[in-house]
Amino acid sequence: MPGHAAIEEDAPAPELPITFDMPGKVADFLRAADLEPAERDALDQGVTVRRGQGYTLRVTAVLAMHRGLLDRCQPLVRCQGVPAQRKARREYENRVDTLAGGMAQRAA
């Protein structure tokens, strides 16, 4: 039909945004880091959820962006991070990996 774009059958489906609760210690570290504009926007649009003494930041972004944010947190894994920051990064990484593993199983 004229005016309609043809859809390729082999074209990958667009990646949908996923919402994760990012620990506040990770969010604080990332806010001080040099981020890409899209990453900074994702953090700025996140919703703060109070958790006892701290907070989590509910961030909605595609899985690739969550992985990129995790990569930017690598200094927390090394000796630069305090134990609470390392644990917070590990928790965020576990959340991302759990969902990514589930998505890979569904795709197979």
C-alpha positions in Angstrom: 0.0 0.0 0.0 1.3 3.4 -0.8 2.2 5.5 2.2 2.9 2.5 4.5 6.4 1.5 5.3 7.3 -2.1 4.7 8.2 -4.1 7.8 11.2 -6.4 7.5 10.6 -9.8 9.0 14.2 -10.1 10.2 14.4 -6.7 11.7 15.0 -6.8 15.5 12.3 -5.6 17.7 13.0 -2.2 19.3 14.3 -2.5 22.8 11.7 -1.5 25.4 12.6 0.6 28.5 12.9 -1.3 31.8 12.5 0.2 35.2 15.0 -0.7 37.9 15.5 0.5 41.5 19.0 1.9 41.6 20.5 2.2 45.1 21.0 5.8 46.2 24.8 5.3 46.7 25.1 4.2 43.1 22.9 7.2 41.9 25.0 9.6 44.0 28.2 8.3 42.5 26.8 8.5 38.9 25.5 12.0 39.4 29.1 13.1 40.1 30.5 11.2 37.1 30.9 12.4 33.5 27.8 10.9 31.8 26.5 11.0 28.3 23.4 13.3 27.9 21.0 10.4 27.5 22.4 8.8 30.7 22.1 12.0 32.6 18.5 12.5 31.4 17.6 8.9 32.6 19.0 9.8 36.1 17.3 13.2 36.1 13.9 11.6 35.2 14.3 8.9 37.9 11.8 8.9 40.8 13.3 9.0 44.3 11.8 6.4 46.7 12.7 6.8 50.4 14.0 3.7 52.0 14.7 4.0 55.8 17.8 6.2 56.1 18.6 6.1 52.4 16.8 6.0 49.1 16.5 4.3 45.8 16.2 5.9 42.4 13.6 4.3 40.1 15.3 4.6 36.7 13.5 3.7 33.4 15.9 3.1 30.5 16.7 0.4 27.9 18.8 -2.5 29.2 21.9 -1.3 27.2 21.8 2.0 29.1 21.5 0.2 32.5 24.6 -1.9 31.5 26.4 1.3 30.5 25.6 2.9 33.9 27.0 -0.2 35.5 30.2 0.1 33.5 30.6 3.6 34.7 30.4 2.4 38.3 33.5 0.2 37.9 35.6 2.4 40.3 33.2 1.3 43.1 34.3 -2.3 42.6 38.0 -1.4 43.1 39.5 -0.1 46.3 38.1 3.4 45.7 34.6 2.5 46.8 33.7 2.0 50.4 32.0 -1.3 51.4 28.5 0.1 51.3 29.0 1.5 47.8 30.4 -1.8 46.5 27.4 -3.6 48.0 25.0 -1.1 46.4 26.6 -1.5 43.0 26.5 -5.3 43.4 22.8 -5.2 44.2 22.1 -3.0 41.1 24.2 -5.4 38.9 22.3 -8.4 40.2 19.0 -6.8 39.4 20.1 -6.0 35.8 21.7 -9.5 35.3 18.6 -11.3 36.6 16.3 -9.5 34.1 18.8 -9.9 31.3 19.1 -13.6 32.0 15.3 -14.0 32.0 15.0 -12.1 28.7 17.7 -14.3 27.1 15.8 -17.4 28.1 12.5 -16.1 26.7 14.2 -15.2 23.4 15.7 -18.7 23.0 
